[in-house]
Amino acid sequence: MQTQLIKLVRDIYSTHEFIPLRAPAFAGNEQVYLAETITSTFVSSVGKFVDAFEQKIETFANNR
């Protein structure tokens, strides 16, 4: 199945070269936030950015 999926994607893009899933787009403070996260050593499941994300998801879910 994996081979078929790869063939389908390569056929769609008409290439056998590397196809990135998504090129990163840094339009705001992403680089600043990333550097702050790395410096804080909280880069997995804890930290202020995780807390802020969870709060935003909770607010979004409660407003649905």
Phi and psi in radians as a Rosetta constraint file:
Dihedral C 1 N 2 CA 2 C 2 CIRCULARHARMONIC -1.044 0.35
Dihedral N 2 CA 2 C 2 N 3 CIRCULARHARMONIC -0.737 0.35
Dihedral C 2 N 3 CA 3 C 3 CIRCULARHARMONIC -1.092 0.35
Dihedral N 3 CA 3 C 3 N 4 CIRCULARHARMONIC -0.687 0.35
Dihedral C 3 N 4 CA 4 C 4 CIRCULARHARMONIC -1.155 0.35
Dihedral N 4 CA 4 C 4 N 5 CIRCULARHARMONIC -0.708 0.35
Dihedral C 4 N 5 CA 5 C 5 CIRCULARHARMONIC -1.124 0.35
Dihedral N 5 CA 5 C 5 N 6 CIRCULARHARMONIC -0.773 0.35
Dihedral C 5 N 6 CA 6 C 6 CIRCULARHARMONIC -1.071 0.35
Dihedral N 6 CA 6 C 6 N 7 CIRCULARHARMONIC -0.748 0.35
Dihedral C 6 N 7 CA 7 C 7 CIRCULARHARMONIC -1.088 0.35
Dihedral N 7 CA 7 C 7 N 8 CIRCULARHARMONIC -0.745 0.35
Dihedral C 7 N 8 CA 8 C 8 CIRCULARHARMONIC -1.042 0.35
Dihedral N 8 CA 8 C 8 N 9 CIRCULARHARMONIC -0.835 0.35
Dihedral C 8 N 9 CA 9 C 9 CIRCULARHARMONIC -1.108 0.35
Dihedral N 9 CA 9 C 9 N 10 CIRCULARHARMONIC -0.774 0.35
Dihedral C 9 N 10 CA 10 C 10 CIRCULARHARMONIC -1.121 0.35
Dihedral N 10 CA 10 C 10 N 11 CIRCULARHARMONIC -0.635 0.35
Dihedral C 10 N 11 CA 11 C 11 CIRCULARHARMONIC -1.155 0.35
Dihedral N 11 CA 11 C 11 N 12 CIRCULARHARMONIC -0.728 0.35
Dihedral C 11 N 12 CA 12 C 12 CIRCULARHARMONIC -1.079 0.35
Dihedral N 12 CA 12 C 12 N 13 CIRCULARHARMONIC -0.773 0.35
Dihedral C 12 N 13 CA 13 C 13 CIRCULARHARMONIC -1.541 0.35
Dihedral N 13 CA 13 C 13 N 14 CIRCULARHARMONIC -0.029 0.35
Dihedral C 13 N 14 CA 14 C 14 CIRCULARHARMONIC 0.893 0.35
Dihedral N 14 CA 14 C 14 N 15 CIRCULARHARMONIC 0.828 0.35
Dihedral C 14 N 15 CA 15 C 15 CIRCULARHARMONIC -2.666 0.35
Dihedral N 15 CA 15 C 15 N 16 CIRCULARHARMONIC 2.741 0.35
Dihedral C 15 N 16 CA 16 C 16 CIRCULARHARMONIC -2.011 0.35
Dihedral N 16 CA 16 C 16 N 17 CIRCULARHARMONIC 0.182 0.35
Dihedral C 16 N 17 CA 17 C 17 CIRCULARHARMONIC -1.429 0.35
Dihedral N 17 CA 17 C 17 N 18 CIRCULARHARMONIC 2.995 0.35
Dihedral C 17 N 18 CA 18 C 18 CIRCULARHARMONIC -1.068 0.35
Dihedral N 18 CA 18 C 18 N 19 CIRCULARHARMONIC 2.318 0.35
Dihedral C 18 N 19 CA 19 C 19 CIRCULARHARMONIC -2.066 0.35
Dihedral N 19 CA 19 C 19 N 20 CIRCULARHARMONIC 1.918 0.35
Dihedral C 19 N 20 CA 20 C 20 CIRCULARHARMONIC -1.208 0.35
Dihedral N 20 CA 20 C 20 N 21 CIRCULARHARMONIC 2.554 0.35
Dihedral C 20 N 21 CA 21 C 21 CIRCULARHARMONIC -1.135 0.35
Dihedral N 21 CA 21 C 21 N 22 CIRCULARHARMONIC -0.761 0.35
Dihedral C 21 N 22 CA 22 C 22 CIRCULARHARMONIC -2.847 0.35
Dihedral N 22 CA 22 C 22 N 23 CIRCULARHARMONIC 2.183 0.35
Dihedral C 22 N 23 CA 23 C 23 CIRCULARHARMONIC -1.286 0.35
Dihedral N 23 CA 23 C 23 N 24 CIRCULARHARMONIC 2.351 0.35
Dihedral C 23 N 24 CA 24 C 24 CIRCULARHARMONIC -1.164 0.35
Dihedral N 24 CA 24 C 24 N 25 CIRCULARHARMONIC 2.522 0.35
Dihedral C 24 N 25 CA 25 C 25 CIRCULARHARMONIC -2.180 0.35
Dihedral N 25 CA 25 C 25 N 26 CIRCULARHARMONIC 2.018 0.35
Dihedral C 25 N 26 CA 26 C 26 CIRCULARHARMONIC -1.870 0.35
Dihedral N 26 CA 26 C 26 N 27 CIRCULARHARMONIC 1.743 0.35
Dihedral C 26 N 27 CA 27 C 27 CIRCULARHARMONIC -1.882 0.35
Dihedral N 27 CA 27 C 27 N 28 CIRCULARHARMONIC -0.143 0.35
Dihedral C 27 N 28 CA 28 C 28 CIRCULARHARMONIC -2.496 0.35
Dihedral N 28 CA 28 C 28 N 29 CIRCULARHARMONIC -2.145 0.35
Dihedral C 28 N 29 CA 29 C 29 CIRCULARHARMONIC -1.665 0.35
Dihedral N 29 CA 29 C 29 N 30 CIRCULARHARMONIC 0.315 0.35
Dihedral C 29 N 30 CA 30 C 30 CIRCULARHARMONIC -0.981 0.35
Dihedral N 30 CA 30 C 30 N 31 CIRCULARHARMONIC -0.763 0.35
Dihedral C 30 N 31 CA 31 C 31 CIRCULARHARMONIC -1.154 0.35
Dihedral N 31 CA 31 C 31 N 32 CIRCULARHARMONIC -0.662 0.35
Dihedral C 31 N 32 CA 32 C 32 CIRCULARHARMONIC -1.125 0.35
Dihedral N 32 CA 32 C 32 N 33 CIRCULARHARMONIC -0.811 0.35
Dihedral C 32 N 33 CA 33 C 33 CIRCULARHARMONIC -1.119 0.35
Dihedral N 33 CA 33 C 33 N 34 CIRCULARHARMONIC -0.713 0.35
Dihedral C 33 N 34 CA 34 C 34 CIRCULARHARMONIC -1.097 0.35
Dihedral N 34 CA 34 C 34 N 35 CIRCULARHARMONIC -0.805 0.35
Dihedral C 34 N 35 CA 35 C 35 CIRCULARHARMONIC -1.083 0.35
Dihedral N 35 CA 35 C 35 N 36 CIRCULARHARMONIC -0.718 0.35
Dihedral C 35 N 36 CA 36 C 36 CIRCULARHARMONIC -1.116 0.35
Dihedral N 36 CA 36 C 36 N 37 CIRCULARHARMONIC -0.708 0.35
Dihedral C 36 N 37 CA 37 C 37 CIRCULARHARMONIC -1.113 0.35
Dihedral N 37 CA 37 C 37 N 38 CIRCULARHARMONIC -0.805 0.35
Dihedral C 37 N 38 CA 38 C 38 CIRCULARHARMONIC -1.104 0.35
Dihedral N 38 CA 38 C 38 N 39 CIRCULARHARMONIC -0.763 0.35
Dihedral C 38 N 39 CA 39 C 39 CIRCULARHARMONIC -1.076 0.35
Dihedral N 39 CA 39 C 39 N 40 CIRCULARHARMONIC -0.645 0.35
Dihedral C 39 N 40 CA 40 C 40 CIRCULARHARMONIC -1.273 0.35
Dihedral N 40 CA 40 C 40 N 41 CIRCULARHARMONIC -0.276 0.35
Dihedral C 40 N 41 CA 41 C 41 CIRCULARHARMONIC 1.204 0.35
Dihedral N 41 CA 41 C 41 N 42 CIRCULARHARMONIC 0.096 0.35
Dihedral C 41 N 42 CA 42 C 42 CIRCULARHARMONIC -1.659 0.35
Dihedral N 42 CA 42 C 42 N 43 CIRCULARHARMONIC 1.457 0.35
Dihedral C 42 N 43 CA 43 C 43 CIRCULARHARMONIC -2.017 0.35
Dihedral N 43 CA 43 C 43 N 44 CIRCULARHARMONIC 0.241 0.35
Dihedral C 43 N 44 CA 44 C 44 CIRCULARHARMONIC -2.201 0.35
Dihedral N 44 CA 44 C 44 N 45 CIRCULARHARMONIC -1.554 0.35
Dihedral C 44 N 45 CA 45 C 45 CIRCULARHARMONIC -2.009 0.35
Dihedral N 45 CA 45 C 45 N 46 CIRCULARHARMONIC 0.136 0.35
Dihedral C 45 N 46 CA 46 C 46 CIRCULARHARMONIC -2.405 0.35
Dihedral N 46 CA 46 C 46 N 47 CIRCULARHARMONIC 2.860 0.35
Dihedral C 46 N 47 CA 47 C 47 CIRCULARHARMONIC 2.177 0.35
Dihedral N 47 CA 47 C 47 N 48 CIRCULARHARMONIC 2.938 0.35
Dihedral C 47 N 48 CA 48 C 48 CIRCULARHARMONIC -1.157 0.35
Dihedral N 48 CA 48 C 48 N 49 CIRCULARHARMONIC -0.547 0.35
Dihedral C 48 N 49 CA 49 C 49 CIRCULARHARMONIC -1.271 0.35
Dihedral N 49 CA 49 C 49 N 50 CIRCULARHARMONIC -0.615 0.35
Dihedral C 49 N 50 CA 50 C 50 CIRCULARHARMONIC -1.142 0.35
Dihedral N 50 CA 50 C 50 N 51 CIRCULARHARMONIC -0.776 0.35
Dihedral C 50 N 51 CA 51 C 51 CIRCULARHARMONIC -1.044 0.35
Dihedral N 51 CA 51 C 51 N 52 CIRCULARHARMONIC -0.779 0.35
Dihedral C 51 N 52 CA 52 C 52 CIRCULARHARMONIC -1.122 0.35
Dihedral N 52 CA 52 C 52 N 53 CIRCULARHARMONIC -0.724 0.35
Dihedral C 52 N 53 CA 53 C 53 CIRCULARHARMONIC -1.094 0.35
Dihedral N 53 CA 53 C 53 N 54 CIRCULARHARMONIC -0.805 0.35
Dihedral C 53 N 54 CA 54 C 54 CIRCULARHARMONIC -1.065 0.35
Dihedral N 54 CA 54 C 54 N 55 CIRCULARHARMONIC -0.688 0.35
Dihedral C 54 N 55 CA 55 C 55 CIRCULARHARMONIC -1.134 0.35
Dihedral N 55 CA 55 C 55 N 56 CIRCULARHARMONIC -0.735 0.35
Dihedral C 55 N 56 CA 56 C 56 CIRCULARHARMONIC -1.141 0.35
Dihedral N 56 CA 56 C 56 N 57 CIRCULARHARMONIC -0.685 0.35
Dihedral C 56 N 57 CA 57 C 57 CIRCULARHARMONIC -1.129 0.35
Dihedral N 57 CA 57 C 57 N 58 CIRCULARHARMONIC -0.752 0.35
Dihedral C 57 N 58 CA 58 C 58 CIRCULARHARMONIC -1.066 0.35
Dihedral N 58 CA 58 C 58 N 59 CIRCULARHARMONIC -0.798 0.35
Dihedral C 58 N 59 CA 59 C 59 CIRCULARHARMONIC -1.082 0.35
Dihedral N 59 CA 59 C 59 N 60 CIRCULARHARMONIC -0.779 0.35
Dihedral C 59 N 60 CA 60 C 60 CIRCULARHARMONIC -1.052 0.35
Dihedral N 60 CA 60 C 60 N 61 CIRCULARHARMONIC -0.823 0.35
Dihedral C 60 N 61 CA 61 C 61 CIRCULARHARMONIC -1.132 0.35
Dihedral N 61 CA 61 C 61 N 62 CIRCULARHARMONIC -0.641 0.35
Dihedral C 61 N 62 CA 62 C 62 CIRCULARHARMONIC -1.284 0.35
Dihedral N 62 CA 62 C 62 N 63 CIRCULARHARMONIC -0.321 0.35
Dihedral C 62 N 63 CA 63 C 63 CIRCULARHARMONIC -1.661 0.35
Dihedral N 63 CA 63 C 63 N 64 CIRCULARHARMONIC 0.131 0.35
